[in-house]
Amino acid sequence: MKLNRLFILCAAMLVGVLAQSCCCDSGISGENYKFEDGMIVFDEPSRAAGQESMLGFAADPIPVVRVGFIGLGQRGPGAVNRFTHIEGVEIKGLCDIEQSNVDKCQNMLKNAGMPEAGSYVGPEAYKELCERDDVDLIYIATDWIHHVPIALYAMEHGKHVAIEVPAAISVEECWQLVDTSERTRRHCMMLENCVYDFFELTCMNMAHQGVFGEILHAEGAYIHNLSDFWDSYHSNWRLDFNQKHRGDVYATHGFGPVCMALNIHRGNKLNYLVCMDTKSVNGLEKAAAKMGSTEFANGDHTSTLVKTELGQTIEIQHNVYTPRPYNRLYQLTGSKGFANKYPVTGFTFTEGMLKEGVIPEGATLNPHGFASKEIEEAAMAAYKHPIHQEIEEKAKTVGGHGGMDFVMDYRLIYCLQNGLPLDQDVYDAAEWSCIGELSATSANHNSMPVKVPDFTRGDWNKLDGVKFYTK
Ligand SMILES: NC(=O)c1ccc[n+]([C@@H]2O[C@H](COP(=O)([O-])OP(=O)(O)OC[C@H]3O[C@@H](n4cnc5c(N)ncnc54)[C@H](O)[C@@H]3O)[C@@H](O)[C@H]2O)c1
């Protein structure tokens, strides 16, 4: 008996040693990931003492939100302009490397009849702005490399932060945002504007009300030929980043809205992904001409498939290089219905799934074709999200990608003013941003599956669905 047990113990140890050596032989390991149970697993550091989850976090109400803007190139000034249309906001500081960008935004304030803000010019000037004790929110619209260092500095100095997309460029940076937000109890929201677009938010509402039955598959994309724009980025940061980085480096516009529809980390979670990309033709050609590059890491077209805890698949695509119409896809395939935004907008509805009275009298549904425009319009009106009911008209007047940018800024300020949890939390920022490095890692290993870290550290099932709070 004793001998038998000894034999079993030795055999188990041998299997363990062999498994370990297989793992090493696979050659699949990196600074912060290893090969485990058939997939690549990134380290998931445990929560440090003194940190608490930010799920459902609400700060004390801030009746007048005092804001500092950092990064005033192509994107930043639009945000400054939108904020001049929001009640209960004071713009305290404007920061950029270039004096002319700061001056341009000071002029906007002047034209809006608002007081001059503090000017901060230079690569480290953001620190002085973050150190001010009369600022509540730092709004970051710099290149991707500077998002996290600035956000961390701001949170460490007691400021809430809003960060342009993607919030972070690596898994490590995602954890830094989560840990710093949890430790400092400051909001960290990524500015994913597409969540608030009119079709997307209405579809999210429909999905949450069960119009499509069970959602099984979703698609999103950032397909936007940037050939006319490459020369517009400060110091060529974007082409330079893409030249060095493989994978879906700009996933959040396509991914964020579908994650909201699928209630990710509010009763559902992202389990793992696989990624495959094409070779680089146009990216390399551009970088060769502009930078003298002989290599280009980012494939011209990158496709990533993500599996969720509830058995759904999400496909995301990235292509900023080839001549094609702009496309974010936004597609939901449900057991009882279908929604699609790009390139052709339409729905497939089935009997009994829409609220009573939505289908106009005499109209019929076709389960293998798009619903008529008449039905589509009626459904869009019937399921308009309460946030759009409240702010759509003003948003369309102020503008910003047709109004969705204003809805986003308005909601951020509304929640801060009223002491409510924000629509997008730091875990959304991490989950949507981490796709960059995870997809690159999969592509680098012949499309091996890569586990998506659980940035909530086991709390993904604690909230019951996405909720946009109102007072
Ligand atoms: N959500 C959207 O629809 C959308 C659209 C466009 C851009 N963006 C995002 O906005 C961000 C900015 O993009 P862009 O097109 O305006 O780029 P840009 O190059 O035009 O502007 C970036 C600005 O940041 C400034 N900057 C860089 N480092 C700085 C620092 N240390 N301190 C202060 N300022 C600094 C630069 O001087 C520049 O003016 C990016 O994250 C991008 O992905 C989002």
The ligand as a Gaussian input file, in Angstrom:
#p B3LYP/6-31G(d) Opt

LIG

0 1
 N      -12.398000      59.286000     -29.955000
 C      -12.182000      59.708000     -31.183000
 O      -13.048000      59.707000     -32.034000
 C      -10.794000      60.177000     -31.533000
 C      -10.564000      60.829000     -32.737000
 C       -9.267000      61.290000     -32.993000
 C       -8.255000      61.073000     -32.076000
 N       -8.532000      60.420000     -30.914000
 C       -7.484000      60.207000     -29.912000
 O       -7.088000      61.494000     -29.423000
 C       -5.706000      61.454000     -29.095000
 C       -4.964000      62.569000     -29.824000
 O       -5.036000      62.347000     -31.207000
 P       -4.795000      63.547000     -32.229000
 O       -5.252000      63.070000     -33.540000
 O       -5.351000      64.799000     -31.671000
 O       -3.197000      63.636000     -32.223000
 P       -2.324000      64.959000     -32.458000
 O       -0.959000      64.510000     -32.750000
 O       -3.013000      65.836000     -33.443000
 O       -2.398000      65.688000     -31.063000
 C       -1.720000      65.230000     -29.933000
 C       -1.325000      66.466000     -29.146000
 O       -0.748000      66.037000     -27.897000
 C        0.307000      66.936000     -27.612000
 N        1.208000      66.313000     -26.638000
 C        2.021000      65.246000     -26.805000
 N        2.714000      64.991000     -25.676000
 C        2.314000      65.924000     -24.780000
 C        2.682000      66.200000     -23.437000
 N        3.616000      65.500000     -22.810000
 N        2.082000      67.227000     -22.810000
 C        1.153000      67.981000     -23.447000
 N        0.773000      67.761000     -24.729000
 C        1.354000      66.756000     -25.384000
 C        0.950000      67.242000     -28.946000
 O        1.672000      68.441000     -28.915000
 C       -0.276000      67.309000     -29.851000
 O       -0.747000      68.640000     -29.984000
 C       -5.232000      60.052000     -29.436000
 O       -5.305000      59.258000     -28.298000
 C       -6.240000      59.575000     -30.444000
 O       -6.356000      58.181000     -30.501000
 C       -9.781000      59.978000     -30.640000

